[in-house]
Amino acid sequence: MYLLVGNWCPGSGEKGFSVYEYSDAKGELRFLKHGCGDIAASFLTKGACSPFIYATNETDLLLDGKPANQIVVLDASKMPDEIEPVTRNPSYGANPAWICSAYEGLLSHCGFGKSARDN
């Protein structure tokens, strides 16, 4: 079993995702790899009916006067070998950039009340 950890850090600290292997029998974690150092992953959630993991890329940057935060999609079925986003979509939300999966399997972003399905 694998554990994906989002690394959010203000400023120039280490960002991205870290993958660990979890041993249920021993209750131990073993670090495997780190990737996507340009993504400040603050919140993660698994899709209700899919192999995808959704994460926020939380920044303080503005693009055309709007927050440049993103919703990043990762394919859990490709881990631990691959830690690359399948897609990156603007979330249009301000910090903090929360994320959750709804009962219907839809993804919500709680910034300005706009959801990823509206993009």
SEMIVEX-902231 format. One record per residue: x, z negated, y negated of N, C-alpha, C in turn; residue in three letters. Coordinates in pm, 1 decimal. Layout:
N
KETI / X / Z / Y / X / Z / Y / X / Z / Y / ALA;
...
This chain:
119
KETI / 85.2 / 0.0 / 116.2 / 0.0 / 0.0 / 0.0 / 90.5 / 0.0 / -123.5 / MET;
KETI / 43.9 / 73.2 / -227.4 / 122.4 / 83.4 / -348.6 / 50.6 / 18.0 / -465.7 / TYR;
KETI / 129.7 / -32.3 / -559.6 / 78.4 / -93.9 / -680.9 / 134.4 / -16.0 / -799.3 / LEU;
KETI / 46.1 / 27.3 / -888.0 / 86.9 / 98.7 / -1008.5 / 70.8 / 4.2 / -1126.4 / LEU;
KETI / 176.9 / -11.4 / -1204.3 / 176.9 / -100.9 / -1319.8 / 200.3 / -18.8 / -1444.9 / VAL;
KETI / 112.1 / -36.6 / -1543.2 / 129.8 / 29.4 / -1671.7 / 217.8 / -55.6 / -1760.5 / GLY;
KETI / 317.4 / 6.9 / -1820.4 / 412.4 / -64.5 / -1905.6 / 383.7 / -33.6 / -2051.8 / ASN;
KETI / 317.3 / -126.4 / -2117.6 / 292.5 / -114.7 / -2260.2 / 389.8 / -208.0 / -2331.1 / TRP;
KETI / 446.9 / -159.3 / -2438.7 / 540.9 / -241.2 / -2514.4 / 541.0 / -192.1 / -2658.4 / CYS;
KETI / 530.4 / -283.9 / -2754.6 / 537.1 / -238.8 / -2894.0 / 677.4 / -190.9 / -2927.3 / PRO;
KETI / 686.2 / -104.5 / -3024.2 / 817.9 / -58.2 / -3068.4 / 886.9 / 29.0 / -2966.0 / GLY;
KETI / 1015.9 / 6.8 / -2948.9 / 1097.0 / 94.6 / -2865.6 / 1120.7 / 40.4 / -2724.4 / SER;
KETI / 1044.8 / -57.8 / -2679.8 / 1062.5 / -111.9 / -2545.0 / 1025.0 / -12.2 / -2436.9 / GLY;
KETI / 1053.6 / -48.7 / -2312.1 / 1027.1 / 40.8 / -2199.6 / 876.9 / 60.8 / -2178.1 / GLU;
KETI / 836.5 / 185.2 / -2169.8 / 697.1 / 222.1 / -2150.1 / 685.0 / 300.3 / -2019.3 / LYS;
KETI / 566.2 / 349.9 / -1989.3 / 545.8 / 433.0 / -1871.7 / 474.3 / 360.6 / -1760.5 / GLY;
KETI / 503.9 / 401.2 / -1638.3 / 442.1 / 343.2 / -1519.0 / 550.4 / 304.2 / -1420.0 / PHE;
KETI / 529.1 / 193.8 / -1351.6 / 617.8 / 150.9 / -1244.0 / 537.0 / 145.9 / -1115.5 / SER;
KETI / 597.2 / 192.8 / -1006.0 / 531.3 / 190.7 / -875.0 / 606.6 / 92.7 / -785.9 / VAL;
KETI / 528.5 / 8.4 / -720.3 / 582.0 / -89.8 / -627.6 / 516.2 / -70.6 / -491.6 / TYR;
KETI / 588.4 / -104.1 / -386.2 / 529.0 / -107.3 / -252.8 / 491.8 / -252.1 / -224.9 / GLU;
KETI / 369.6 / -272.8 / -178.7 / 321.2 / -407.6 / -150.7 / 313.2 / -430.0 / -0.6 / TYR;
KETI / 374.8 / -538.7 / 46.0 / 367.6 / -578.5 / 186.5 / 264.9 / -690.2 / 197.9 / SER;
KETI / 151.3 / -658.4 / 258.7 / 45.2 / -757.2 / 276.7 / 91.1 / -870.4 / 368.5 / ASP;
KETI / 167.3 / -834.9 / 470.4 / 213.6 / -934.6 / 566.9 / 306.7 / -1037.5 / 503.8 / ALA;
KETI / 391.8 / -992.9 / 412.9 / 489.0 / -1082.2 / 349.0 / 445.0 / -1128.8 / 211.1 / LYS;
KETI / 346.9 / -1060.5 / 152.7 / 305.4 / -1093.4 / 16.4 / 414.0 / -1061.0 / -84.6 / GLY;
KETI / 488.4 / -953.1 / -58.9 / 601.5 / -917.0 / -144.4 / 582.0 / -780.8 / -208.8 / GLU;
KETI / 643.3 / -765.8 / -325.7 / 647.9 / -638.2 / -395.8 / 790.9 / -586.5 / -395.9 / LEU;
KETI / 806.3 / -454.8 / -375.3 / 938.1 / -391.8 / -382.0 / 928.8 / -276.0 / -480.0 / ARG;
KETI / 1012.5 / -279.2 / -584.9 / 1013.5 / -172.5 / -685.1 / 1056.5 / -41.4 / -621.7 / PHE;
KETI / 981.4 / 66.8 / -651.7 / 1016.5 / 198.5 / -599.9 / 1066.4 / 292.5 / -708.9 / LEU;
KETI / 988.4 / 305.6 / -817.6 / 1031.3 / 399.0 / -921.9 / 955.3 / 375.4 / -1050.8 / LYS;
KETI / 1006.6 / 437.5 / -1156.7 / 947.5 / 430.8 / -1290.3 / 937.9 / 573.0 / -1342.8 / HIS;
KETI / 831.9 / 599.9 / -1419.8 / 818.7 / 733.5 / -1476.9 / 731.8 / 734.4 / -1601.0 / GLY;
KETI / 727.5 / 848.6 / -1667.0 / 645.3 / 872.3 / -1786.6 / 679.1 / 775.8 / -1899.2 / CYS;
KETI / 804.9 / 763.6 / -1933.5 / 850.0 / 670.8 / -2036.3 / 795.0 / 695.6 / -2175.1 / GLY;
KETI / 725.5 / 808.0 / -2195.2 / 667.1 / 837.0 / -2326.1 / 523.4 / 785.3 / -2338.1 / ASP;
KETI / 468.7 / 729.5 / -2230.6 / 330.4 / 680.7 / -2230.4 / 329.6 / 528.8 / -2241.1 / ILE;
KETI / 262.6 / 477.3 / -2344.5 / 246.9 / 331.8 / -2360.3 / 116.5 / 292.2 / -2292.1 / ALA;
KETI / 123.4 / 274.0 / -2160.8 / 4.4 / 250.3 / -2078.3 / -44.6 / 107.3 / -2095.7 / ALA;
KETI / -157.2 / 93.8 / -2167.5 / -206.2 / -41.9 / -2193.6 / -315.7 / -85.7 / -2097.7 / SER;
KETI / -404.1 / 2.5 / -2053.8 / -510.3 / -33.1 / -1959.8 / -522.0 / 75.5 / -1854.2 / PHE;
KETI / -548.1 / 36.2 / -1730.5 / -563.1 / 129.2 / -1619.6 / -691.6 / 97.3 / -1544.2 / LEU;
KETI / -752.3 / 201.4 / -1485.9 / -866.9 / 182.3 / -1397.5 / -870.1 / 296.2 / -1296.4 / THR;
KETI / -923.2 / 268.4 / -1180.3 / -937.0 / 370.9 / -1075.8 / -1074.5 / 433.7 / -1086.7 / LYS;
KETI / -1082.2 / 563.5 / -1066.1 / -1210.3 / 631.6 / -1064.9 / -1295.2 / 581.1 / -949.7 / GLY;
KETI / -1424.2 / 566.4 / -971.5 / -1514.3 / 510.3 / -870.9 / -1519.7 / 594.2 / -743.4 / ALA;
KETI / -1519.1 / 725.4 / -755.1 / -1534.8 / 813.7 / -638.3 / -1426.3 / 919.9 / -631.9 / CYS;
KETI / -1308.3 / 888.3 / -677.7 / -1203.0 / 989.2 / -679.9 / -1067.4 / 923.1 / -658.8 / SER;
KETI / -964.5 / 1005.0 / -631.8 / -830.1 / 950.0 / -615.1 / -757.1 / 931.6 / -748.2 / PRO;
KETI / -827.8 / 946.5 / -859.5 / -762.2 / 944.8 / -988.9 / -755.7 / 805.8 / -1049.6 / PHE;
KETI / -646.6 / 782.9 / -1121.2 / -627.0 / 660.6 / -1198.7 / -625.0 / 702.7 / -1344.9 / ILE;
KETI / -702.7 / 633.2 / -1424.6 / -712.7 / 661.9 / -1567.5 / -639.4 / 552.3 / -1642.8 / TYR;
KETI / -562.6 / 592.6 / -1743.5 / -486.3 / 495.7 / -1822.9 / -494.2 / 535.0 / -1969.4 / ALA;
KETI / -476.9 / 437.5 / -2056.1 / -469.0 / 466.7 / -2198.2 / -322.8 / 481.4 / -2238.1 / THR;
KETI / -297.7 / 573.5 / -2326.1 / -167.7 / 587.0 / -2390.9 / -190.9 / 536.5 / -2532.2 / ASN;
KETI / -156.7 / 411.7 / -2555.6 / -188.4 / 343.9 / -2681.1 / -71.3 / 353.4 / -2777.5 / GLU;
KETI / -93.9 / 421.2 / -2889.7 / 12.0 / 437.1 / -2989.5 / -39.7 / 392.9 / -3125.7 / THR;
KETI / 48.4 / 384.7 / -3219.4 / 10.4 / 356.2 / -3357.2 / 14.5 / 483.4 / -3441.4 / ASP;
KETI / 31.9 / 597.4 / -3376.4 / 42.8 / 725.2 / -3446.6 / -94.3 / 777.3 / -3489.3 / LEU;
KETI / -93.5 / 851.5 / -3598.3 / -214.7 / 919.1 / -3644.8 / -191.1 / 1069.0 / -3639.2 / LEU;
KETI / -294.4 / 1144.2 / -3601.9 / -288.9 / 1288.6 / -3596.8 / -406.0 / 1339.2 / -3679.5 / LEU;
KETI / -376.5 / 1405.1 / -3790.3 / -480.7 / 1447.9 / -3884.2 / -567.7 / 1331.3 / -3929.6 / ASP;
KETI / -505.4 / 1215.1 / -3948.8 / -575.3 / 1097.4 / -3997.9 / -653.6 / 1020.4 / -3893.4 / GLY;
KETI / -647.1 / 1064.0 / -3766.0 / -719.5 / 996.1 / -3657.9 / -619.2 / 937.4 / -3559.9 / LYS;
KETI / -655.8 / 827.4 / -3491.5 / -564.8 / 770.4 / -3392.0 / -526.4 / 873.7 / -3286.7 / PRO;
KETI / -400.8 / 874.9 / -3246.6 / -349.7 / 971.8 / -3149.7 / -348.8 / 916.1 / -3007.4 / ALA;
KETI / -427.6 / 812.1 / -2981.5 / -434.6 / 756.5 / -2845.9 / -488.8 / 860.9 / -2749.0 / ASN;
KETI / -452.7 / 843.7 / -2621.7 / -494.3 / 938.5 / -2519.4 / -550.7 / 865.4 / -2398.6 / GLN;
KETI / -628.9 / 938.7 / -2319.4 / -663.8 / 895.8 / -2184.8 / -582.4 / 985.3 / -2092.6 / ILE;
KETI / -502.2 / 922.2 / -2009.2 / -411.9 / 992.0 / -1919.3 / -467.9 / 981.1 / -1778.1 / VAL;
KETI / -465.6 / 1091.4 / -1703.9 / -516.6 / 1093.0 / -1567.1 / -400.2 / 1113.0 / -1470.8 / VAL;
KETI / -389.0 / 1023.2 / -1371.8 / -285.9 / 1031.6 / -1268.7 / -354.3 / 1049.0 / -1133.5 / LEU;
KETI / -292.1 / 1122.3 / -1040.9 / -345.9 / 1143.6 / -907.2 / -282.2 / 1043.0 / -812.2 / ASP;
KETI / -359.4 / 942.3 / -771.4 / -306.7 / 836.0 / -685.2 / -264.4 / 888.2 / -548.5 / ALA;
KETI / -323.3 / 998.7 / -503.6 / -288.1 / 1051.5 / -371.7 / -146.2 / 1108.1 / -368.1 / SER;
KETI / -84.5 / 1132.2 / -483.4 / 51.4 / 1185.9 / -489.4 / 157.5 / 1078.0 / -506.8 / LYS;
KETI / 114.6 / 952.4 / -517.1 / 210.1 / 842.8 / -534.7 / 253.6 / 790.6 / -399.2 / MET;
KETI / 376.8 / 746.2 / -387.3 / 471.0 / 715.3 / -493.9 / 563.0 / 831.0 / -530.9 / PRO;
KETI / 549.3 / 945.2 / -464.6 / 642.6 / 1055.3 / -489.1 / 632.7 / 1112.6 / -629.5 / ASP;
KETI / 512.8 / 1120.7 / -682.1 / 492.5 / 1183.6 / -812.2 / 418.4 / 1090.2 / -907.1 / GLU;
KETI / 476.9 / 1068.2 / -1024.6 / 411.4 / 991.0 / -1130.0 / 409.4 / 1078.5 / -1253.9 / ILE;
KETI / 325.3 / 1178.1 / -1252.7 / 310.8 / 1268.1 / -1367.1 / 162.8 / 1282.8 / -1398.3 / GLU;
KETI / 127.6 / 1285.9 / -1525.0 / -13.6 / 1302.0 / -1560.2 / -69.2 / 1437.1 / -1515.1 / PRO;
KETI / -190.5 / 1434.0 / -1463.2 / -262.6 / 1555.9 / -1431.7 / -314.2 / 1614.3 / -1562.8 / VAL;
KETI / -368.7 / 1527.6 / -1648.2 / -414.0 / 1568.5 / -1780.8 / -391.4 / 1455.3 / -1880.3 / THR;
KETI / -388.9 / 1492.5 / -2006.4 / -386.2 / 1398.5 / -2118.6 / -494.0 / 1445.8 / -2215.7 / ARG;
KETI / -588.1 / 1357.8 / -2247.0 / -697.1 / 1393.5 / -2337.5 / -701.7 / 1296.0 / -2453.5 / ASN;
KETI / -732.0 / 1344.0 / -2573.5 / -746.0 / 1250.7 / -2685.9 / -864.3 / 1157.5 / -2661.5 / PRO;
KETI / -846.8 / 1032.2 / -2696.9 / -955.6 / 935.6 / -2678.3 / -1034.0 / 913.1 / -2807.1 / SER;
KETI / -974.6 / 947.6 / -2920.0 / -1036.1 / 929.8 / -3051.7 / -1061.8 / 783.2 / -3084.0 / TYR;
KETI / -1002.8 / 693.1 / -3009.2 / -1025.1 / 550.6 / -3030.8 / -907.4 / 484.4 / -3097.6 / GLY;
KETI / -937.2 / 377.2 / -3167.5 / -833.4 / 297.7 / -3232.8 / -784.5 / 188.6 / -3136.8 / ALA;
KETI / -674.3 / 126.9 / -3170.1 / -621.3 / 17.0 / -3088.8 / -705.1 / -108.0 / -3110.0 / ASN;
KETI / -716.8 / -191.5 / -3009.0 / -667.3 / -173.1 / -2872.6 / -751.2 / -70.3 / -2798.3 / PRO;
KETI / -685.8 / 2.8 / -2709.5 / -750.5 / 113.3 / -2639.1 / -793.2 / 68.8 / -2499.6 / ALA;
KETI / -914.7 / 18.4 / -2488.6 / -966.6 / -26.8 / -2359.2 / -1021.6 / 89.6 / -2281.2 / TRP;
KETI / -1028.1 / 71.8 / -2149.3 / -1078.2 / 178.4 / -2062.5 / -1145.1 / 114.1 / -1941.6 / ILE;
KETI / -1250.0 / 177.2 / -1891.3 / -1316.6 / 126.8 / -1771.3 / -1390.1 / 241.7 / -1703.4 / CYS;
KETI / -1417.2 / 225.6 / -1575.0 / -1497.0 / 327.0 / -1506.2 / -1638.6 / 272.5 / -1491.6 / SER;
KETI / -1734.8 / 355.8 / -1522.9 / -1874.7 / 315.8 / -1517.8 / -1928.3 / 333.2 / -1376.1 / ALA;
KETI / -2044.9 / 278.2 / -1350.7 / -2108.0 / 283.8 / -1219.2 / -2121.4 / 427.4 / -1168.9 / TYR;
KETI / -2156.2 / 518.5 / -1256.1 / -2174.9 / 658.3 / -1218.3 / -2043.1 / 730.9 / -1198.9 / GLU;
KETI / -1930.4 / 662.9 / -1217.5 / -1800.5 / 724.6 / -1203.4 / -1750.6 / 786.7 / -1331.9 / GLY;
KETI / -1820.9 / 764.9 / -1442.9 / -1778.8 / 818.2 / -1572.1 / -1680.4 / 723.4 / -1636.5 / LEU;
KETI / -1598.6 / 777.1 / -1722.9 / -1495.9 / 699.6 / -1788.2 / -1535.3 / 671.7 / -1931.8 / LEU;
KETI / -1525.7 / 546.8 / -1973.9 / -1561.0 / 510.4 / -2111.4 / -1438.5 / 461.7 / -2186.1 / SER;
KETI / -1431.5 / 493.2 / -2313.0 / -1326.1 / 441.6 / -2399.2 / -1393.7 / 365.3 / -2510.2 / HIS;
KETI / -1350.5 / 245.2 / -2534.6 / -1422.5 / 155.8 / -2626.3 / -1363.7 / 150.5 / -2766.2 / CYS;
KETI / -1313.6 / 258.7 / -2818.3 / -1263.4 / 258.9 / -2954.4 / -1375.9 / 282.0 / -3052.4 / GLY;
KETI / -1409.4 / 407.5 / -3075.1 / -1518.6 / 443.4 / -3165.6 / -1647.9 / 465.9 / -3088.8 / PHE;
KETI / -1655.7 / 422.7 / -2963.3 / -1774.8 / 439.1 / -2884.5 / -1789.2 / 578.8 / -2825.0 / GLY;
KETI / -1685.0 / 659.1 / -2831.0 / -1689.9 / 795.0 / -2775.5 / -1637.9 / 788.1 / -2632.6 / LYS;
KETI / -1696.5 / 859.6 / -2541.5 / -1651.4 / 854.0 / -2403.3 / -1571.7 / 980.2 / -2368.6 / SER;
KETI / -1492.4 / 970.8 / -2263.4 / -1408.4 / 1082.2 / -2221.9 / -1492.2 / 1201.5 / -2179.1 / ALA;
KETI / -1611.7 / 1179.5 / -2128.0 / -1696.0 / 1290.6 / -2084.7 / -1743.4 / 1374.2 / -2204.1 / ARG;
KETI / -1737.0 / 1316.7 / -2325.5 / -1778.3 / 1389.7 / -2445.3 / -1668.9 / 1483.7 / -2494.8 / ASP;
KETI / -1547.1 / 1472.4 / -2441.2 / -1435.2 / 1554.8 / -2486.4 / -1440.6 / 1692.7 / -2425.7 / ASN;
